[in-house]
Amino acid sequence: MALKWIEGWQLCRTTLELERKYVLTSSTGSYGFGNLTPHNTNLSPDDYYIQGSSSAAELTTPPLDPTGQSEWYVGFALYLGSHPGTTSFTQNLVAIGTGTADTPEVLSDANTQVSLTVIPGGGGQSATKYALAVNLGTSTVLADTTTDPVFGVLEPNQWYYIELGVTIDNTTGSYELRINETPAVSGSGDTQNVLSTSNADRVKFVLDNQGGSIARRIDDIYILDGTTDATASGAGVPNNTFLGESFVEALYPVDDGAVTTFSITPGATGTHADQVNDSNGLAPDDDNSYVWVSGAGSTSPQMNLREIFKLSNLQTITGDIKGIMLNVTAKHTTAVTGDNMKAYLLSGTTPVETTWFTIPTNSTSYDVYSLVYEYNPISTGAWTQDDLSGNPNPPIEMGLKGLV
């Protein structure tokens, strides 16, 4: 197993930012993701949840594995608002499935393997509570939590942490749903809905509010799939099952690091970090402030230009750090093809160059490119509080190496 995705919405505070990281769809013709509201229910005052504000507002991750995987774990915080007073409908919540270049979102039964839905009327309390159902595709119910109202029924207007683990197979598949780390329903058998494959490669979250009847909020997402873990050789601690209740926190560039060889916005003054710091509620301002590099391909000296930043400190936490995800908002305005940017980490004098971002050539708009690190690639051990906290900044600096 491997950690493939982390989301806490601190870097997705507008519809534009969401579009750069996810595929957004809505049956109403508008995305309806405007309700990104700061809240202080967890560790950090700079914390956000996402709430859909239109019918069938959906967001799908990019493909998380090039060939697909049959084993998945998805965790997220969930808030369901006041009960609508009817049990005449169910609502899709999460879908694990496949897509194509033309239809990148996970679509209905056609390419959904396993899904999770909300059922008003959980545990026989039709006017007050909710249940959750695990489905094959989006319709055939495998199990639902009305059978165990002690552990599986959700009260309105409060937060829960939901986790769904599935192994997709038409005979030996399995599933388990946990609520606040307590098993609610589980089973085995046929969990494969797409006849042509037992794999999935992306996850969709559905945030519609059923015509305004249910305020639905999602936060603090993790996604694991069956990819061979990068730490399996013994370097660090692998994420190979439910992670439990999790919290996602954003760290921002706050000062220039040891190396700043990119250029800053023409005509700008100040530090390089000033050009890219999107903390304190600031959304990326695109070409108004940025750092940039220009060169002529892999034989150019420009391939060694690096841009490193000091980061804000991690809040004091308890528990393990399961991984980090580096997010870069970038575009590539030249016609040179091939790999063009690497993540670059530095601790003291020890650098690590990691996987290439391949940013499309002749880009006219920015997109978000993300890489997950389950363990510290410099120490080759599990991430610790000391890796991401310091005086005044964490010892690890992060940034980019350009090749254009």
N, C-alpha and C positions, 0 to 999 in steps of 0.2 A: 504493500500500500504506500501511497505518497500523498502528501498535502498538495493540492493543486490550486486552491483559491481561498482568499480571505477577503472579507468585505465588512467595513463598518460605516461607510457612506461619508466619512470625513472628507474624502477626495471626490465625492460625487454629489455636490450640493445643488446642482442645477440640472435641468433636462439636457443641456448641451454636454455637460460632463458625463452624464449617463450614456448619451449616444456614442461617446468616444470609447466607452469601455464595454457596453452591452449592445445587443440587438433589442430594440424597443418595438413593441407592437401594441395596437389597440383597435378594437372593433369599432370604436366611435370615430376614428379618423384623427384623434389627437391623443398624445401619449398620456397626459394626465398624471405626470409624476411630479407636480409642482410642490407637493407637501413634504418638504424635507425640513424637519423642525429640530432645532437644538433641544436637548433635554439632558437632565443631570441625574438620571436614574442609576447610572453605573459609576465608573471610576473618574471620568474626566468631564469637565464642563464643556469641552469641545467634542460633544458626542451627538450623533444624529441617528434618527431612524428614518426609514422611507415609508411613505403611505401613498397608495394610489388614490387619485381623485377622479377617475372616470371608470366606466364599465370595461372590463377585460383589459386593464392596463397590465402589460406583461414585459418582463425583461429576461433575456437569455444570455448566459455567459458565452464567450467565444469557445470554440472547440478546445477542450482541455487535454485531449490526447489525440495524436494523429491517426491512430487506427481504432480507437475506442477500447473500452474496458468493460468487463462484466460485473465488477465489484465496486460498490459506491457507498460512501457515508456522507450525509448532508446534515449539518447542524445549523440552527438559526434561532434567534429570539423572536417570539411571536406575541402580538397583542391583538385581541379581537374586542371591538367596542361593544356597545349595548346591543342586546339581543333584539332581532327584528320582530319577534313575536310570531313567527311562522316557521313551519318545518317543511315547506313545500319545495325547497331547493337545496342543492349542495353547491359548493364553490371549490373549484380547483385552487390549489395552493402551491404545490411544487410538482414539477414533471422532470424525470430523468429520461433522456432519450437521445435522438440523433437529429441531424439536419444536413443540409447541403449548402453549397455556395449560393444557390438561388433562393433557398428557404432556410436561412440560418437559425431561425427560431425553432424550438421544439413545438411541433404542431399536433394538436388533438390526438386521436387514437393512432393516426397514420404512422407516427414515429416516436410515440411515447412508450417506453418500456414499463415503468412503474411510476405511479403518481400518488400524491397525498391530497385529500380533499377535506374541507370543513363541512360538518353536518350540524345545522341548528337542531336542537332537540336532543342533545346527548343525555344518556342515562335516564330517559323518560321525562326529563325536566324540560319540556318543549318550549316553555316561555322564558327560560332563564339561562340555559347553559349550551355548550357546544361539545361535539365529539369530533374525532378525526378518523378518517378511513384511509387504509392503504389499498390501492387499486392496481389492477392489471390494465395498462393503458390508462384511460381516463374514466372508464365506466364500470368494469367488472370488479366488484368489491372483494378483495381478498380477506380483509378483516377490518373491524372498526372498534373504537374504544367504548361504544355503548355497552359492550359485554362486560366491561370492568369499570363501572363508574367511580370506583374509589381512586384509581390511578389514571384513568384515561379521559375524564371529562373536564373541560376547561370553563372556568368562570369568566364572565365578560369583564372588560375593563381592568385587566391585569396582565403582566408579562409572564410568559413561560419560555423555557428553552426546549425546543423540539429537535429530536435527532431521528433520522431514518437511515437504516443500513439495509442494503439489498445486494444479493447475488443473483444475477440474471441468468436463468436457464429454463428450458422447457420441461425439465423433469426434476432436476436437483437444485432448483433455485431456493432462495430463502429471503426472509425479510424480518426486520424487527423495528418497532417504533418505541422510542423512549420520550418521556415527558419529565422534565426536570431531573434527568438522569435515572429515572425509575422506568423499567420496562413496562409497557402498556399492552401491546399485542405483538405476536410474532407467529411465524409459520414457515412451512417449506412446501416445495412442489413446483408448479409451473409459474414462473415470474417473467416469462418472455412473451411480450406482446407483438413485437416486430418479427415477422416470420423469417426474414432473410438474415437476421443476425441476433446474437445474444449479447451484443455490446451496446454501449451508449457512449457519447462523447461530450455531452454538455447538459446543463441544468437550467430549467426555466422557473422563475418565480412569478406567480400571478398575484397582482395587487389590486384587482378591481374591488369596488365596494358595493357591488350588487345594487346599483342605482341609489347609492347613498345609505343603504340599510346597515352595513357593517363597516366600521372604520377598522382597517386592517394595517398593521404596522409590522415591519420586519427589520431586524438588525443583527449584527454580529454573526456573520455567516462563515462557516468553514465547509470545504468540500474535499474529500479524499477520493481517490480512485485506485484501481488495482495495479497501477504502474509499479514496477520494481523499485523499491525504496532506495534513494540515494545513500542512505545510511546503513544499508543491509550488511555491509562489510564490517560494521562495528564502529564506525565513526559517527558518534551521536546516537540519539534515541529515535527509532522510527515511529511514525504515526501509523498504526496498523489496525485500529479499531475505533470505536466511539471516543471522541476527545472529551466529552462532558461539556458542561456549561462553559462557554468561552466568551471572551470580550476582546474586541478588536480596537486597537488604538493607533492613531496616526502620529508619526514623527515627521517633522518638517525640516527642510534646510534653514538654518538660522545664521550661518556665518561661512565664510570661505574656508575651505580645507587646505591641506598641505600643497595641493597642486591646482592651479586655475589657469589653464592654457587655452581655453576657449575664449572667444571674444564676447563682449556684452553688447546690448542693444546700441546701435549707432547713435551717438549723441548723448548717451546716458552717463550718469556718474554714480558713484557709490560702489558697493561690493557686488561680486558676482551673485552671491546669495540673494541680494535685494531683487535681482531680476527674476528669480524663480520661486521665491517664498510665497506660497499660497495659503499660509496659516491665517488664523484669526478671522475666519469666515470669508476670506478672499477667494474668489474663483479665478482660474487662469485667465489672464488678459491677452493671450495670444501674442500678436506681433507688437503689442505695446511694451512688453518687457520680456527678454529672453536671453539665453546664451547660445552661441552658434559656433560651428566649425566648418571650414570649407577646404577642400583638397581635391586630389585627382586620382583616387583609387588606392589599391593595396600597395603599390610601390611608392606612394608619396610619403614624405616625412610626416604629413598630417595624420597618418594612421596612428601615431603615438601621442596625439594631443589628448589630454585628460582634464576632467573637470570634477573636483572632489569637494564635498560640502560637509561641514559640521552639522549635526542633527540636534533637534530638541531632545530633551530627556524623557525616557519612559517613566510613567507614573510608578510609584512604589506598588508592587503587586505581591500577591501570594500565589503559589502554584507554579506550574511549568510554563515556559514559552514554547509553544508548539512549532513556531516558524515565523518568518517575516515575508512580506511581499513588497518588492520594489516596484513602484509605479512611475513611469516616465511619460510625460506629455510631449510629443515631438512630431515633427514632419521633416520630409526629405525633399528638397526643392530641385535637386539636380537629376540628370538622366543616367548617372552611373548606376549600374545594377549590382546586385549581390549584397552580402552582409555589410552593414554600415555603422553599427553601434554596439558596444559591449557595456555591460554593467561592470563597475570597477569599485572594489572595496579596499580600504586601507586601514591598517591598525599599526601605529608606530611607523616602522619602515617596511612592514610586510604587506605587499599588495596581492590581491587576487583578482584576476580577470575571469569573468564568467561568461555565460552563454550570450551569443549574438542576438540582438534585435535586428530583424530584417525589416526595415521601414520602406514601404513602397516608394518608388522613384516619382519625381515630379508631383509630389503631394501638394495639394492646394489647401488642405485643412489639417488640423492637428488630430491625432488619435492617442489613446493611452496604451502603452505597452507594459506588460507586467511579468515579473519573474518571482517565483517562490523559492526561498531557501529554508529547508527544514532544519538545518543545523548551521552553525557558524563555519563558513568555509575557510576561515583563517585558523581557528583553533581546532577545527574538525570535531568539535564537541557540541553538545546541546547549547542553544542560546541561554544566556543568563542575564539577570538584572544588571550585573556589572558591565556586560557587553554593550548595553543600550542606555546606560546612565553614567554620568560622571560630573566632574566639577571643572569647568562649567558645562562641558558637553561630553557625550559618550566617546569612548576611545576609538570606536570604529567610525570611520568616515566613509561616505558612499557617494558615488557619482557615475560618470560615464567616460568611456574612451571612444573617440570618434574615428570613423573611417568612412569617407564619403566619395 
